[in-house]
Amino acid sequence: MKNEVCQNELIDMIIDLQERGFDHDFVINHEYICCLQYNAMISPEDFDILETHACVNNQHVCGDYILYGIRLKNHDIKGILLSSHKSYNNDLSFPLWQKFENEIVKSTHKLQPFMQRAS
């Protein structure tokens, strides 16, 4: 049941961001984030993190995830990057790690599960 709650929470967060214009998908790729729709690599200095949301679950299957609302600086493109804490340990460049880490530290007081904010 707890795993289902986490999955539903992630789905709700993603739908909310998509409805607000975050319609591209990004993934972490060592030194860059990659926009999947354009297969374009974006360096850390070329994007801003507009929003940070957490989905926290102690169950192994779902784990802890952070959902980022991303905006490219030189283009009118916004999108979503979903990351698990494990991805920060897997071949991530220091500049990219630092960008995400700074956002997490900056947003710590706001970083709470999505469903708790809605109530």
Phi, psi and omega in degrees: 000318181296322177298320178296320178298316180296316179297317178296322178297316177298315179300315179298318179296316181295315179299317179300314179295317180298320179294339179259018171096005176274082192249013175245160181245135179236147173228155178280134179221082180052274183267349190227172159253149182247128173276115186292327181293327183248359185050042183252136176269131183239125181282159183304328181281354183259008177218157175244150173259111183273326184218150177224126180230144180247143169236107186250127179209131182278357179285140184300321186296316184268313179071193179258131180232151172237131180251124182251138168265116188251143172228131176283138185290321187259007181219157177271062183233128174235149180198189188239137171233121178255127184225140172263161178298333179296328183294338179285345180262355187251090169058042180262131180293155181297315180300321180288317177302315181298320179299312180291319180297317178300321179292320179296314180297316180297326186259009187307318181290337179266343187283098180216160180304141184305316185294329178291326179292325185289337184271000000 
